[in-house]
Amino acid sequence: MAMRFMKVEVNNGSSTYFWFDQWSPLGRLIDATNGSGMINMGTKLNDTLEKVLKYHRFRRHQQEIFNTIERDITTLRLRGLSQTEDVRLWKAGESNYRAEFSSKATWKLLRVEQAKVDWHKGIWFPYSTPRYSFMAWIAVQNRLPTGERLLAWNTAAQAACSLCPDPLETRNHLFYKCKFSEEVWKNLTLKLLALHYTNDWEEIIRVLTDRTLNSTRLFLLRYVFQATLASIWKERNGRRHGENLNNPATLINSVDKAMKKSHIQPAAHGSHEAHQGHGFMVLG
């Protein structure tokens, strides 16, 4: 895959492989000729471009692609080789190349771009905790291996909720229709959400991007959503693997402590109220 994004700026030709490097407008000649060109061109598989330019004798061919290669060789001979080393160039856009590799540019070339989703600002926001955001991103796309998804992969899988007696654990149940997780969520967000309070997943995701909320409250809501989600998922996994059971109060205290440690946002805004009010605003 990497070879699709790399070509060579030929100078002395000594480090460029005639068949394997992309020095010709045709691309990699080993691919362009389907690996059958060595006999036609009279060159060896590992010949460098420098060697071919020095020793190759011009030929005429029945297949036009080999005549094109002959013309490329002639063009380089007429231009002449320099004393400097060849330069590897990485594709940085649809038609431009650079000497420096850019993972960002390469990623843009590899990925299929899609329209931004409405919920992205509620998941990726300034001063968030990356591991929380990543888990929330997976959850929003319904990619967490909940009982429902495990059942689709294996009909013998345990599909029941690990936190309550419900026979089917879905994402929307776990966050936050489940009696256990709802108690955690309600205690942490009842005052924060006030009239906006809900335990419905789709409605929560909508509120995360509600611009009618002030910036501090919106930050707290996004952060507590992600911290609570990570805490619930950790507790769920622990129970499935036989670890000690925690009660809702333990998770509530754990998330509240995490919130109080998230002091970067209040410091950035210089808000004494936000700094002092984490526990009061979040805990119901």
C-alpha positions as a Markdown table, in Angstrom:
| # | Residue | x | y | z |
|---|---|---|---|---|
| 1 | Met | 0.0 | 0.0 | 0.0 |
| 2 | Ala | 2.8 | 2.4 | 0.8 |
| 3 | Met | 4.2 | 2.1 | -2.7 |
| 4 | Arg | 1.1 | 3.7 | -4.0 |
| 5 | Phe | 2.0 | 6.9 | -2.2 |
| 6 | Met | 5.7 | 7.1 | -3.0 |
| 7 | Lys | 7.7 | 8.0 | -6.1 |
| 8 | Val | 11.4 | 8.8 | -6.8 |
| 9 | Glu | 13.0 | 12.0 | -8.0 |
| 10 | Val | 15.8 | 10.6 | -10.0 |
| 11 | Asn | 19.3 | 12.1 | -9.7 |
| 12 | Asn | 22.1 | 9.5 | -10.0 |
| 13 | Gly | 19.7 | 6.5 | -10.2 |
| 14 | Ser | 21.9 | 4.4 | -8.0 |
| 15 | Ser | 19.3 | 3.8 | -5.3 |
| 16 | Thr | 16.3 | 3.4 | -7.5 |
| 17 | Tyr | 15.2 | 0.0 | -8.6 |
| 18 | Phe | 14.2 | -0.1 | -12.3 |
| 19 | Trp | 11.3 | -2.5 | -11.8 |
| 20 | Phe | 10.1 | -1.8 | -8.3 |
| 21 | Asp | 10.4 | 1.9 | -7.7 |
| 22 | Gln | 8.0 | 4.5 | -9.1 |
| 23 | Trp | 10.3 | 6.6 | -11.3 |
| 24 | Ser | 8.3 | 6.4 | -14.5 |
| 25 | Pro | 4.9 | 8.0 | -15.3 |
| 26 | Leu | 3.7 | 4.5 | -15.8 |
| 27 | Gly | 4.1 | 3.8 | -12.1 |
| 28 | Arg | 5.9 | 0.7 | -10.9 |
| 29 | Leu | 7.0 | -1.1 | -14.0 |
| 30 | Ile | 6.7 | -4.5 | -12.3 |
| 31 | Asp | 3.0 | -3.7 | -11.9 |
| 32 | Ala | 2.5 | -2.0 | -15.3 |
| 33 | Thr | 3.9 | -5.0 | -17.1 |
| 34 | Asn | 2.3 | -7.6 | -14.9 |
| 35 | Gly | 5.8 | -8.9 | -14.0 |
| 36 | Ser | 6.6 | -10.0 | -17.6 |
| 37 | Gly | 8.9 | -7.3 | -18.7 |
| 38 | Met | 12.4 | -8.5 | -17.8 |
| 39 | Ile | 12.7 | -10.7 | -21.0 |
| 40 | Asn | 11.2 | -8.1 | -23.3 |
| 41 | Met | 13.5 | -5.3 | -21.9 |
| 42 | Gly | 16.6 | -7.5 | -21.4 |
| 43 | Thr | 17.0 | -6.3 | -17.8 |
| 44 | Lys | 17.4 | -8.2 | -14.5 |
| 45 | Leu | 14.8 | -8.1 | -11.8 |
| 46 | Asn | 17.0 | -6.2 | -9.3 |
| 47 | Asp | 18.8 | -3.8 | -11.7 |
| 48 | Thr | 19.0 | -0.2 | -10.6 |
| 49 | Leu | 18.0 | 2.6 | -12.9 |
| 50 | Glu | 21.6 | 3.8 | -13.0 |
| 51 | Lys | 22.7 | 0.4 | -14.4 |
| 52 | Val | 19.9 | 0.3 | -17.0 |
| 53 | Leu | 20.7 | 3.8 | -18.2 |
| 54 | Lys | 24.4 | 2.8 | -18.7 |
| 55 | Tyr | 24.0 | -0.6 | -20.3 |
| 56 | His | 20.6 | -1.0 | -21.8 |
| 57 | Arg | 20.4 | -1.2 | -25.6 |
| 58 | Phe | 17.4 | 0.4 | -27.3 |
| 59 | Arg | 14.9 | -2.0 | -28.8 |
| 60 | Arg | 11.6 | -1.8 | -30.7 |
| 61 | His | 8.7 | -3.9 | -29.3 |
| 62 | Gln | 5.4 | -5.2 | -30.5 |
| 63 | Gln | 3.7 | -4.2 | -27.3 |
| 64 | Glu | 3.4 | -0.4 | -27.0 |
| 65 | Ile | 4.0 | -0.3 | -23.2 |
| 66 | Phe | 7.6 | -1.5 | -23.7 |
| 67 | Asn | 8.1 | 1.2 | -26.4 |
| 68 | Thr | 6.9 | 3.8 | -23.8 |
| 69 | Ile | 9.4 | 2.4 | -21.3 |
| 70 | Glu | 12.1 | 2.7 | -24.0 |
| 71 | Arg | 11.2 | 6.4 | -24.5 |
| 72 | Asp | 11.3 | 7.1 | -20.7 |
| 73 | Ile | 14.8 | 5.6 | -20.6 |
| 74 | Thr | 15.9 | 7.8 | -23.6 |
| 75 | Thr | 14.4 | 10.9 | -22.0 |
| 76 | Leu | 16.5 | 10.3 | -18.8 |
| 77 | Arg | 19.6 | 9.6 | -20.9 |
| 78 | Leu | 19.2 | 12.9 | -22.7 |
| 79 | Arg | 18.7 | 14.7 | -19.5 |
| 80 | Gly | 21.7 | 13.1 | -17.9 |
| 81 | Leu | 22.3 | 11.9 | -14.4 |
| 82 | Ser | 23.6 | 14.1 | -11.6 |
| 83 | Gln | 26.0 | 13.2 | -8.8 |
| 84 | Thr | 23.4 | 13.6 | -6.0 |
| 85 | Glu | 21.4 | 10.9 | -4.4 |
| 86 | Asp | 17.9 | 10.0 | -5.5 |
| 87 | Val | 15.1 | 11.5 | -3.4 |
| 88 | Arg | 12.0 | 9.6 | -2.2 |
| 89 | Leu | 8.8 | 11.6 | -2.4 |
| 90 | Trp | 5.6 | 11.0 | -0.5 |
| 91 | Lys | 2.2 | 11.8 | -1.9 |
| 92 | Ala | 0.7 | 14.8 | -0.1 |
| 93 | Gly | -2.4 | 15.3 | -2.2 |
| 94 | Glu | -4.1 | 14.1 | -5.3 |
| 95 | Ser | -1.3 | 15.3 | -7.5 |
| 96 | Asn | 1.5 | 16.8 | -5.4 |
| 97 | Tyr | 4.4 | 15.1 | -3.6 |
| 98 | Arg | 6.8 | 16.2 | -0.9 |
| 99 | Ala | 10.1 | 15.0 | 0.5 |
| 100 | Glu | 8.6 | 14.8 | 4.0 |
| 101 | Phe | 6.1 | 12.1 | 5.0 |
| 102 | Ser | 2.8 | 13.3 | 6.5 |
| 103 | Ser | 0.7 | 10.8 | 8.3 |
| 104 | Lys | -2.2 | 13.3 | 8.1 |
| 105 | Ala | -2.0 | 13.7 | 4.4 |
| 106 | Thr | -1.6 | 9.9 | 3.9 |
| 107 | Trp | -4.6 | 9.3 | 6.1 |
| 108 | Lys | -6.7 | 11.7 | 4.1 |
| 109 | Leu | -5.8 | 9.8 | 0.9 |
| 110 | Leu | -6.5 | 6.4 | 2.5 |
| 111 | Arg | -9.9 | 7.2 | 4.1 |
| 112 | Val | -13.3 | 7.6 | 2.5 |
| 113 | Glu | -14.4 | 11.1 | 3.6 |
| 114 | Gln | -18.0 | 11.3 | 4.9 |
| 115 | Ala | -20.1 | 14.2 | 6.1 |
| 116 | Lys | -19.6 | 15.2 | 9.8 |
| 117 | Val | -22.2 | 13.7 | 12.1 |
| 118 | Asp | -24.3 | 15.9 | 14.4 |
| 119 | Trp | -22.9 | 14.4 | 17.6 |
| 120 | His | -19.2 | 14.9 | 16.9 |
| 121 | Lys | -18.8 | 18.0 | 19.0 |
| 122 | Gly | -20.4 | 16.2 | 22.0 |
| 123 | Ile | -17.7 | 13.5 | 21.8 |
| 124 | Trp | -14.6 | 15.3 | 20.7 |
| 125 | Phe | -14.3 | 18.6 | 22.6 |
| 126 | Pro | -11.5 | 20.6 | 24.2 |
| 127 | Tyr | -10.0 | 19.4 | 27.5 |
| 128 | Ser | -11.7 | 16.0 | 27.3 |
| 129 | Thr | -9.9 | 12.9 | 28.5 |
| 130 | Pro | -8.9 | 10.9 | 25.3 |
| 131 | Arg | -9.7 | 7.4 | 26.7 |
| 132 | Tyr | -13.2 | 8.6 | 27.7 |
| 133 | Ser | -13.8 | 10.2 | 24.3 |
| 134 | Phe | -12.6 | 7.1 | 22.5 |
| 135 | Met | -14.9 | 4.8 | 24.4 |
| 136 | Ala | -17.9 | 7.2 | 23.9 |
| 137 | Trp | -17.1 | 7.4 | 20.2 |
| 138 | Ile | -17.3 | 3.6 | 20.0 |
| 139 | Ala | -20.5 | 3.6 | 22.0 |
| 140 | Val | -22.2 | 6.2 | 19.8 |
| 141 | Gln | -21.5 | 4.0 | 16.8 |
| 142 | Asn | -22.9 | 1.0 | 18.8 |
| 143 | Arg | -19.7 | -0.9 | 18.5 |
| 144 | Leu | -19.2 | -1.9 | 22.2 |
| 145 | Pro | -19.5 | -5.7 | 22.5 |
| 146 | Thr | -22.8 | -5.7 | 24.5 |
| 147 | Gly | -24.8 | -8.8 | 25.0 |
| 148 | Glu | -26.9 | -8.1 | 22.0 |
| 149 | Arg | -23.9 | -7.9 | 19.7 |
| 150 | Leu | -22.2 | -10.9 | 21.3 |
| 151 | Leu | -25.4 | -12.9 | 20.7 |
| 152 | Ala | -25.3 | -12.0 | 17.0 |
| 153 | Trp | -21.8 | -13.4 | 16.8 |
| 154 | Asn | -22.4 | -16.5 | 19.0 |
| 155 | Thr | -25.9 | -17.8 | 19.8 |
| 156 | Ala | -24.5 | -19.4 | 23.0 |
| 157 | Ala | -23.1 | -16.1 | 24.3 |
| 158 | Gln | -24.3 | -14.6 | 27.6 |
| 159 | Ala | -26.7 | -11.8 | 26.5 |
| 160 | Ala | -28.3 | -10.8 | 29.8 |
| 161 | Cys | -27.4 | -7.5 | 31.5 |
| 162 | Ser | -24.6 | -7.9 | 34.1 |
| 163 | Leu | -26.0 | -5.1 | 36.2 |
| 164 | Cys | -29.7 | -6.0 | 36.4 |
| 165 | Pro | -32.0 | -8.9 | 35.7 |
| 166 | Asp | -32.9 | -7.7 | 32.2 |
| 167 | Pro | -32.5 | -10.7 | 29.7 |
| 168 | Leu | -31.0 | -8.6 | 26.9 |
| 169 | Glu | -28.1 | -6.2 | 27.3 |
| 170 | Thr | -28.3 | -3.5 | 24.5 |
| 171 | Arg | -26.4 | -0.2 | 24.4 |
| 172 | Asn | -29.5 | 1.8 | 25.0 |
| 173 | His | -30.4 | -0.4 | 28.0 |
| 174 | Leu | -27.0 | -0.2 | 29.5 |
| 175 | Phe | -26.8 | 3.6 | 29.1 |
| 176 | Tyr | -29.1 | 4.3 | 31.0 |
| 177 | Lys | -32.3 | 2.3 | 31.2 |
| 178 | Cys | -30.8 | -0.3 | 33.4 |
| 179 | Lys | -31.8 | 0.3 | 37.0 |
| 180 | Phe | -28.2 | 0.1 | 38.2 |
| 181 | Ser | -26.8 | 2.5 | 35.6 |
| 182 | Glu | -29.8 | 4.8 | 35.8 |
| 183 | Glu | -29.2 | 5.3 | 39.5 |
| 184 | Val | -25.6 | 6.3 | 38.8 |
| 185 | Trp | -26.6 | 8.6 | 35.9 |
| 186 | Lys | -29.5 | 10.3 | 37.7 |
| 187 | Asn | -27.4 | 11.1 | 40.8 |
| 188 | Leu | -24.7 | 12.6 | 38.7 |
| 189 | Thr | -26.8 | 14.6 | 36.3 |
| 190 | Leu | -30.1 | 15.5 | 37.8 |
| 191 | Lys | -29.1 | 19.0 | 38.9 |
| 192 | Leu | -26.8 | 19.5 | 35.9 |
| 193 | Leu | -29.5 | 18.7 | 33.4 |
| 194 | Ala | -32.4 | 20.1 | 35.4 |
| 195 | Leu | -35.4 | 20.3 | 33.0 |
| 196 | His | -33.3 | 18.6 | 30.3 |
| 197 | Tyr | -32.9 | 15.4 | 32.4 |
| 198 | Thr | -33.4 | 12.2 | 30.5 |
| 199 | Asn | -32.0 | 8.6 | 30.6 |
| 200 | Asp | -32.8 | 8.0 | 27.0 |
| 201 | Trp | -29.7 | 7.4 | 24.9 |
| 202 | Glu | -30.8 | 9.3 | 21.8 |
| 203 | Glu | -32.0 | 12.2 | 23.8 |
| 204 | Ile | -28.8 | 12.4 | 25.8 |
| 205 | Ile | -26.7 | 12.5 | 22.6 |
| 206 | Arg | -28.9 | 15.3 | 21.4 |
| 207 | Val | -28.4 | 17.3 | 24.6 |
| 208 | Leu | -24.6 | 17.0 | 24.3 |
| 209 | Thr | -24.7 | 19.4 | 21.4 |
| 210 | Asp | -27.4 | 21.7 | 22.8 |
| 211 | Arg | -26.0 | 25.2 | 22.3 |
| 212 | Thr | -28.6 | 26.8 | 24.5 |
| 213 | Leu | -26.6 | 25.5 | 27.5 |
| 214 | Asn | -23.8 | 27.7 | 28.7 |
| 215 | Ser | -20.2 | 26.6 | 27.9 |
| 216 | Thr | -19.3 | 25.5 | 31.4 |
| 217 | Arg | -22.5 | 23.5 | 31.9 |
| 218 | Leu | -22.1 | 21.9 | 28.5 |
| 219 | Phe | -18.5 | 21.0 | 29.2 |
| 220 | Leu | -19.5 | 19.4 | 32.6 |
| 221 | Leu | -22.3 | 17.5 | 30.9 |
| 222 | Arg | -20.1 | 16.1 | 28.2 |
| 223 | Tyr | -17.4 | 15.2 | 30.6 |
| 224 | Val | -19.7 | 13.5 | 33.1 |
| 225 | Phe | -21.4 | 11.6 | 30.3 |
| 226 | Gln | -18.1 | 10.1 | 29.1 |
| 227 | Ala | -16.8 | 9.4 | 32.6 |
| 228 | Thr | -20.0 | 7.7 | 33.6 |
| 229 | Leu | -20.1 | 5.7 | 30.5 |
| 230 | Ala | -16.5 | 4.5 | 31.0 |
| 231 | Ser | -17.3 | 3.7 | 34.7 |
| 232 | Ile | -20.4 | 1.7 | 33.9 |
| 233 | Trp | -18.6 | -0.2 | 31.1 |
| 234 | Lys | -15.7 | -1.0 | 33.5 |
| 235 | Glu | -18.1 | -2.3 | 36.1 |
| 236 | Arg | -20.0 | -4.4 | 33.6 |
| 237 | Asn | -16.8 | -6.0 | 32.3 |
| 238 | Gly | -15.6 | -6.6 | 35.9 |
| 239 | Arg | -18.7 | -8.5 | 36.8 |
| 240 | Arg | -18.5 | -10.6 | 33.6 |
| 241 | His | -15.0 | -11.6 | 34.6 |
| 242 | Gly | -15.8 | -12.5 | 38.2 |
| 243 | Glu | -14.4 | -9.4 | 39.9 |
| 244 | Asn | -15.9 | -7.8 | 43.1 |
| 245 | Leu | -19.2 | -6.1 | 42.7 |
| 246 | Asn | -19.5 | -2.3 | 43.3 |
| 247 | Asn | -22.7 | -0.6 | 44.3 |
| 248 | Pro | -24.0 | 2.6 | 42.5 |
| 249 | Ala | -22.7 | 4.8 | 45.3 |
| 250 | Thr | -19.1 | 3.7 | 44.6 |
| 251 | Leu | -19.3 | 4.5 | 40.9 |
| 252 | Ile | -21.0 | 7.9 | 41.7 |
| 253 | Asn | -18.1 | 8.8 | 44.0 |
| 254 | Ser | -15.5 | 7.7 | 41.5 |
| 255 | Val | -17.0 | 9.8 | 38.7 |
| 256 | Asp | -17.4 | 12.8 | 41.0 |
| 257 | Lys | -13.7 | 12.6 | 41.9 |
| 258 | Ala | -12.8 | 12.4 | 38.2 |
| 259 | Met | -14.9 | 15.5 | 37.6 |
| 260 | Lys | -13.2 | 17.4 | 40.3 |
| 261 | Lys | -9.8 | 16.5 | 38.9 |
| 262 | Ser | -10.8 | 17.9 | 35.4 |
| 263 | His | -9.7 | 21.4 | 36.4 |
| 264 | Ile | -8.2 | 22.4 | 33.1 |
| 265 | Gln | -11.5 | 23.7 | 31.6 |
| 266 | Pro | -12.3 | 26.0 | 34.6 |
| 267 | Ala | -8.7 | 27.2 | 34.7 |
| 268 | Ala | -8.8 | 28.1 | 31.0 |
| 269 | His | -12.0 | 30.1 | 31.5 |
| 270 | Gly | -10.8 | 31.6 | 34.8 |
| 271 | Ser | -14.2 | 30.7 | 36.4 |
| 272 | His | -14.2 | 30.5 | 40.2 |
| 273 | Glu | -17.8 | 29.3 | 40.1 |
| 274 | Ala | -17.0 | 26.4 | 37.8 |
| 275 | His | -13.9 | 25.4 | 39.8 |
| 276 | Gln | -15.8 | 25.4 | 43.1 |
| 277 | Gly | -19.0 | 24.1 | 41.7 |
| 278 | His | -18.0 | 20.8 | 40.1 |
| 279 | Gly | -19.3 | 18.6 | 42.9 |
| 280 | Phe | -22.4 | 20.7 | 43.6 |
| 281 | Met | -23.4 | 21.1 | 39.9 |
| 282 | Val | -22.8 | 17.5 | 39.0 |
| 283 | Leu | -24.1 | 15.6 | 42.0 |
| 284 | Gly | -27.9 | 15.5 | 42.2 |
